[in-house]
Amino acid sequence: NMRLNQPTKKEANRQKLSLSQRMHSQVKNWSKSIDLFSKDFIIVPINEHQHLYLAIICYPWLESPVYTEGEFRIKPDGKTREDSVIDEKDIDGVLSKSKERSSVPVITCRPCILMFDSLVANGRSKVVNNLRGYLAEEWKTKGNKPPRSFTKGNFPGIFVEGPLQENYCDCGVFLLHFVEKFFENPITDFRFPVERKDWFSQQDITKKRDYLRKLIVRLGPNRQFNR
């Protein structure tokens, strides 16, 4: 009985791993032949509690933002009461304090994680932390040098303020439309806050749902689909 209850060597080794290492080990083969750090954007669809939303990892190869006026550093100044207020779209609570939109030049490229959620307009800090942990382990696995860390300071999470769904069934359609619009009308200013309120309308989502229904019917002519 003791032998049956004892963990196997594989299980024992797994227990020694950190949470990020265990999570990465479950999906590491997905990118076995791909260098994710050569990509500008990594699309991460997420299904959590039967709700679909989207994360886009931006410029994972970059280590600092790129400004229109070259290298730029925010100069520290006296703090006011407003400086301590954290915007709910600032997932890690590190960007809103700097008042980027009014104090720094346009940021054309930024290493960050953009969150798109058609049902809620803030939160998801756990997901962002998990993605940063994944990137850190992926960097180690690929043998990239020198060592690099992915933190809320150098790889922030930003909630993009975009259109919200008006029901509880369109999250998947919104996810697909977010991806399409991201590449069709890309973000060119990564200063916080990032807003896309007028990206598309609810009517566009209705049209997209109808288009997808017709596409599924066309691809599966022997199947019966109801509206």
C-alpha positions in Angstrom: 0.0 0.0 0.0 2.8 2.4 0.8 4.3 1.8 -2.7 1.0 2.5 -4.3 0.7 5.8 -2.4 4.2 6.9 -3.1 4.5 9.4 -6.1 6.3 8.1 -9.1 9.7 9.6 -10.1 8.0 11.7 -12.7 5.4 13.0 -10.3 8.1 13.7 -7.7 10.1 15.7 -10.2 7.0 17.6 -11.2 6.3 18.5 -7.6 9.6 20.3 -7.4 8.7 22.6 -10.3 7.3 26.1 -9.7 3.7 26.8 -10.8 5.0 28.6 -14.0 7.2 25.7 -14.8 4.4 23.1 -14.4 2.0 25.2 -16.5 4.6 25.7 -19.2 5.4 21.9 -19.3 1.8 21.1 -20.2 2.0 23.2 -23.4 5.7 23.5 -24.3 5.3 21.2 -27.3 2.9 23.6 -28.9 5.8 26.0 -29.7 8.5 23.3 -30.1 9.3 24.3 -33.6 8.4 28.0 -33.4 10.4 30.9 -32.0 7.6 33.0 -30.3 10.1 35.8 -29.7 10.5 36.4 -33.4 6.8 37.4 -33.6 5.3 40.8 -33.1 2.0 39.5 -31.8 0.9 36.2 -30.2 -2.9 35.6 -30.2 -4.2 33.8 -27.1 -7.9 32.9 -27.1 -9.1 32.1 -23.5 -12.0 30.0 -22.4 -12.7 30.5 -18.7 -16.0 29.3 -17.1 -17.7 29.1 -20.5 -16.7 32.6 -21.3 -14.4 33.5 -24.2 -12.1 36.4 -24.2 -8.8 37.4 -25.8 -5.2 38.2 -24.8 -2.7 39.5 -27.3 1.0 39.4 -26.3 2.7 42.3 -28.1 6.3 42.6 -29.1 7.7 39.8 -26.9 11.1 40.4 -28.4 11.2 44.0 -27.2 12.6 44.9 -23.7 11.4 48.5 -23.5 8.8 50.7 -25.3 9.7 52.5 -28.6 8.7 56.2 -28.7 8.3 58.4 -31.7 11.0 60.7 -30.3 13.5 58.0 -29.6 14.4 56.9 -26.1 12.4 58.6 -23.4 12.3 58.4 -19.7 9.6 59.8 -17.5 11.1 62.3 -15.0 9.9 61.9 -11.4 8.1 64.9 -10.0 6.0 65.7 -6.9 3.2 63.4 -6.2 -0.4 64.6 -5.9 -3.5 62.9 -4.7 -4.5 62.2 -8.4 -1.2 60.4 -8.9 -2.2 57.7 -6.4 -5.4 56.9 -8.3 -5.1 53.7 -10.3 -7.2 53.3 -13.5 -9.1 50.0 -13.5 -7.9 49.3 -17.1 -4.3 49.3 -15.6 -4.3 45.6 -14.7 -1.0 45.8 -12.8 -1.5 49.3 -11.3 1.8 50.7 -12.7 0.8 52.7 -15.8 -2.0 55.0 -14.7 0.2 56.7 -12.1 2.5 58.0 -14.9 -0.3 59.7 -16.8 1.2 58.5 -20.1 -1.4 60.0 -22.4 -0.5 63.5 -21.4 3.1 63.2 -20.4 5.0 61.1 -22.9 5.4 61.0 -26.7 3.5 58.4 -28.7 4.5 54.8 -28.0 4.6 53.0 -31.4 5.7 49.6 -30.0 5.4 48.3 -26.5 6.1 44.9 -24.9 2.8 44.3 -23.1 -0.2 42.0 -22.9 -3.4 43.5 -24.2 -6.7 42.1 -22.8 -9.9 42.2 -24.8 -13.1 41.1 -23.0 -16.6 41.9 -24.3 -18.3 41.1 -21.0 -16.2 42.8 -18.3 -14.0 45.9 -18.6 -11.3 45.2 -16.0 -9.5 42.6 -14.0 -7.8 39.4 -15.3 -4.6 40.0 -13.4 -4.2 36.3 -12.7 -4.3 35.5 -16.5 -1.8 38.2 -17.2 0.6 36.9 -14.5 0.2 33.4 -15.9 1.1 34.6 -19.4 4.2 36.4 -18.1 5.2 33.3 -16.3 4.8 31.3 -19.5 6.9 33.8 -21.5 9.7 33.6 -18.8 9.8 29.8 -19.1 9.6 29.8 -22.8 12.6 32.2 -22.9 14.6 29.8 -20.8 13.5 26.7 -22.8 14.6 28.3 -26.1 18.0 29.0 -24.6 17.8 32.7 -25.3 20.6 34.7 -23.8 21.1 36.8 -21.7 18.6 35.9 -19.0 15.4 38.0 -19.0 12.6 38.6 -16.7 8.9 39.4 -17.5 7.4 41.6 -14.8 4.5 44.0 -14.5 7.1 46.8 -14.7 8.6 45.8 -18.1 5.7 43.8 -19.5 2.5 45.4 -18.3 -1.1 44.1 -18.7 -3.5 46.6 -20.3 -7.2 46.3 -20.6 -8.3 47.7 -24.0 -11.5 49.7 -23.6 -13.6 48.4 -26.5 -17.2 47.5 -27.4 -19.1 45.3 -24.9 -21.7 42.6 -25.7 -25.4 43.2 -25.0 -26.2 39.6 -24.2 -24.6 36.5 -22.7 -24.0 34.5 -25.9 -21.9 36.6 -28.3 -18.5 36.3 -26.5 -17.0 34.0 -29.1 -18.1 36.2 -32.0 -16.6 39.2 -30.2 -13.3 37.3 -29.7 -13.1 36.6 -33.5 -14.0 40.2 -34.3 -11.5 41.6 -31.9 -8.7 39.6 -33.7 -9.9 40.7 -37.1 -10.1 44.4 -36.2 -6.8 44.3 -34.4 -5.0 43.4 -37.7 -7.4 45.4 -39.9 -7.1 48.6 -37.9 -4.0 48.1 -35.7 -3.2 50.0 -32.6 -0.5 52.6 -33.4 -0.3 54.3 -30.0 0.4 52.1 -27.0 0.2 54.9 -24.4 -2.1 54.1 -21.5 -5.1 54.1 -21.6 -5.6 52.2 -24.9 -9.2 52.8 -26.1 -11.1 51.3 -29.0 -14.7 52.1 -28.0 -15.8 52.8 -31.6 -14.0 49.9 -33.2 -17.2 48.3 -34.3 -21.0 48.2 -33.5 -23.4 45.6 -32.2 -24.8 45.5 -35.7 -21.3 44.4 -36.9 -21.4 41.5 -34.5 -24.9 40.4 -35.7 -23.6 40.4 -39.2 -20.5 38.4 -38.2 -22.7 35.8 -36.5 -24.8 35.4 -39.6 -21.7 35.2 -41.8 -20.2 32.5 -39.5 -23.5 30.5 -39.6 -23.5 30.6 -43.4 -19.9 29.6 -43.5 -20.4 26.6 -41.3 -23.4 25.5 -43.4 -21.3 25.9 -46.6 -18.4 23.9 -45.2 -20.7 21.1 -43.9 -23.3 20.6 -46.6 -24.6 17.3 -45.1 -25.3 18.8 -41.7 -28.4 20.6 -40.5 -27.9 23.8 -38.6 -30.6 25.9 -37.0 -30.4 29.7 -36.7 
